[in-house]
Amino acid sequence: MPRASLHAVPPASGRLTRAARSRRARRFAGQRAATSLAATSLAAALIAALLAALLAACARDAARDGAVEGAAERARDAASAAREPLRVGTSVDYAPVSARARERGGGGEDGPDEGFDLDVARAFAASAAGRALVLVPFRWSDLERELAAGRFDVAMSGVTVRPERSLVGRFTVPVARTGAVVIARAGAFRDADDALARAATVAVNRGGHLERVTRARFARARVIAVSPNDRVLDELLAGRADAVVSDTLEAPRWLARANGLVALGPFTRDDKAYLVRAERPELARELDAWLLARERDGTLDRLRRRHFGAPARADAELDARASWPRTATVAAALDAAVEERLALMPLVAAAKRATGAPVEDAAREARVLDAGVASVARAARERGIAPPPEATTRAFFRAQIERAKDVQRRALAAAAEGDETGAAPPDLEDALRPALLRIGDRIAFLLVERAREDARAHD
C-alpha cells in the first residue's frame, strides 16, 4: 500500500490550484497554532522562569551521595523489572500504529503484528533488561476499564491524551501529534467546517477519542459507532454513511483504498502517548527516560518515517528538518504535561461545584506546593544531581496553580450559564487529585531533565 502523504492525495475530480494549496496549508497551520497557543505559551513562560536557577543548581554541583543513592535506586528498579514481562495493551486495528499482519497483505493471521507503537514496545522491552513482551488485545471501549483492572501494564496503541484517561493512568511523554479529519466523497463538502455543519450520517471508531470528538462536533449528524476501527471506512464505501472520521496518521491508508475520496481538516490537535497503570509509576518514569533518549538519538524519527511516511506540508512546517513533529523532547513534553493538567481543571471545577468546595483553598495550595517541591527533589535525587533552589520550584508550581484557578473560574461561569453536560463529575479526592499528582510527577522529572540537558550543552 502506498505511503502517500495525507494532504498530498488530491480529489479524483481534479488538481488543486496553487492558491488553493496555499490557502489550505495556511488554514492547517492556523488551526494547529490556535489550539495549542494557550498551553504552549504558559509552559514556555513557566519553563523560562526556571532555567537560569536550574542551571546554577544542577550538574556541575551534583552531590556525590545523591548520585550514589540515585544509581542504587535505578539498579533496584531495573532488577525488579527484569523478573517480569512487559504486558502491552494494543488494539491491532489502527494502522500504521498498531495493526494485524493481514492488513499489510502478508503473513496472514499467523504473521507478526506491526506498527509504530509495536516497534517501540519491542525496542523498549529488549533494551530494558531484556524483558519478555506480551501483547494483550483490547477494544477501545474497554481501554480504561481493562487498564484499571490490571489486564496490562501499559497501553501502546495510538492512545490520545484525554482528561478521562488521565484519571485511570499515567501518560508518558508524547510520541506523536495528530489531528482529526473528515473523509468523504470528493465534492460532498467544501471543507471540514462544511462537513461538521451538514453531514447527516457519520461513522467513527467506537469507544475511542474520535467518537467523543465526533459526537461533540457534528451537531446534526447521526453517529454510527463501529468496532473494530479498521471497519469504519466500510460504512462510507457501502453508502451507509456520507462521511467518516479518522486522523492524520491513519487517513492516507484509507484514502488509498478507493478512488474519489478526500480528507478534510484537520480540525483538532491531539497528542499520542502511552498510558501506564497508575500503580506502575516506576515503569512510567523508565519509559519517559527511554523515550527522551530515543528522540535524541533519532530512533523515534526513523520509526515515524518508516510507519507514517513523509509528513504533509502543513506538518513539515512544524519542524525545520521537514520531519514529523519531535514530540518526545523535554520542551515539547513539558508543554504537553502542562496542557494535560489544565485539561483536568473543568472537571475539578465541576467536582468543587458539586461539593460546595471553593476554588481558592490556601491550605490545599500549600500542600500542593510542598508536594511539587518534594517531587522535584526526588526526581533530582533519582537522576543523581542536586535539586534546583526550593524558592524557584515553588514559583513554578505557584504559577501553575494560579493558571489552573483561572480555568476553573471560567468553567464555573460557563456552568452558571447552562453550558454543561449534566454528568456527575469525577470524585475530587479519589480520582482527580491522584491524577494531578501523577502529572506533577512527570513535570518534576522533565524539569530536572531540562536542567541536565542544558548543563550538558554548557560543558
ZINOR-V128945 format. One record per helix or strand of 2 or more residues. SS is the DSSP state (2 for helix, 1 for strand). FROM is the first residue (numbers start at 1). TO is the last residue. If there is no record, write none. Layout:
SS,FROM,TO  SS,FROM,TO
//
This chain:
2,6,8  2,18,57  2,59,61  2,64,82  1,86,90  1,93,94  1,98,99  2,101,104  2,108,110  2,116,127  1,133,137  2,140,148  1,154,160  2,163,166  1,169,171  1,176,178  1,180,185  2,192,198  1,201,205  2,209,217  1,222,226  2,229,237  1,243,247  2,251,255  1,261,265  1,270,277  2,281,296  2,299,308  2,313,316  2,330,343  2,345,355  2,362,382  2,390,416  2,428,458
//
